[in-house]
Amino acid sequence: AKDTKKKNAGMRAAWRRALSHVPQLGVIVQVVGIHHLVQKYVGDVTLIMGPSMMPTINRSGDILIYETRSVRRDELKPGNIVILKSPKDPDQILCKRIIATEGETVEVESAYSTWGSTKVFVPKGHVWIQGDNLSNSSDSRSYGCVPRALIIGRAYARVYPPSQAKWLGDTLDFAHTPEFKEAKLRQAEMERQVLTMRQEREEQQQQQQQQQLEQQQRAGDDPTTASRGGRVVEAVLDPEVLEDHDYYVPFIAGYFGGGGGSIASEVAEIDTRKSSSPPPGRQS
């Protein structure tokens, strides 16, 4: 009986000690709950280390603030820096930059050629991410597009180290290497030059066509021309000029690209009119 009484007394003392810590336990539970809600619906801070986001983020490690509102409202856009779970290891947290969102096409440069590139279409519900340090980053170039569900939040500020605290801007300046950008600029300049040459050639052709048309129109208004086929050529030359038609007929026929038969008949007709009416005397 004495042992039972001692045991009950010990249990009551243990309960009293446990109950004495209830206020502290309540505070801890509340803090954890509030932190969880804030982390899920507002944002949080995280430590990011590694070389993949240099020079934006230091290799030794920076503390970033991220928010989750953009993720919940589907407001992420190219250029955003995001905190996400690794598609290879969900326990690992990554920090990358969004280069393209769903429905967009991203141009991925080749690792073997400065000029070479591949265009990749981003499917629905995915994003294309890359590190700012392209030479030392494992990202979508190695494991493809990433589901949006893996994104935790958008990083918008660096608070540590204090001397380097700043807002993190949205940019696509790190999407390609400088060599690739220079090559693309050279390619664009070459395309521009080819287009300019093509336009100049077309303008020259139009000018030549316009000149030919004007020459044809002037030829149609000239009374010294003869009509053959579709050309307007009037054989109303001075009969005295056509007096030696054996010489002029072959010349005129050759000039207008036809045989001398019809022109010869026209000249003969003019010659007949000439004989029917005496020509005026020539002046020496």
Phi, psi and omega in degrees: 000319180296321179296321179295318179297318179297320180295317179295322179295321177295320179294319179296322178294321178296319178295321179296319178295320180295317181292335180291341180262003182302315179302318179294319178297323179296319178296317181298315179299317180296317180298316180297317179296316179295318179298320179296316180295317179296317181296323184279320188251350181238296181160189183195182174246152180210152178263124180243127180230158177120166186270354191292336182251014175293144004269004182294319181236136183292149178295324183288342176123133175231149173262121183248149172258132178232154178239155184252354183299318181298326180288315182294324182266008178055049182250013178290145182217163178302137182103341179291141170268126186236152171258128184212166174276143181293134177292343178269328182217101183301340179280349181262134180259132181243160173229116182221175179247136178284127179258326180208148178250181185302140180086353181259161178246127181250140178263114183258120182286149181284146178280351185249348183217138178292325182274333188288146177202161179230135179265129183239130177269130181272118182286172181296139178079013182230166175222159175252121184242149176213156172275154179291333177266085189297333182282349182214061182211132173261115187212207184298340177294338180254327181238012172081191181295150185247135177297141179296336182296341180278348182281130180269314182191175179255121178282131183231354181205150172249127183249348179216135002291148185302326181292342181244018179297134181193165172280143180265117182278162176263117182211157175244020181295337182262010184290334181222158179287156178302323180297319180292320178298317180296318179297320179294324177295318178296319179296318178296322178294320178296316178298322179294318179296318178297318179296320178296316178297321179295318178295318178297320179295318178296320178296319178297318178297319178295320178296318178297318178297320179295319178296318178298319178296318179295321177296319177296319179295318177296322178296326178290334180268354184276120181289355179266009180256161180243152182266123176217123182066235181271357182271143178269108182223110183262121180272072179240035177296157176302124181306328179292328177291325180272011180302319177265064186290342176297336179269319187282327184300308178300325180293314180294318179298318178294325181293319183269007171076020180232176177287168183271000185296304184292322179294323178298321179294321178295319178295321179297322179296317177297322180295324178295316178298325180296319182287332181286335178234125184296132181286155176294151181294147180276152176259133180274000000 
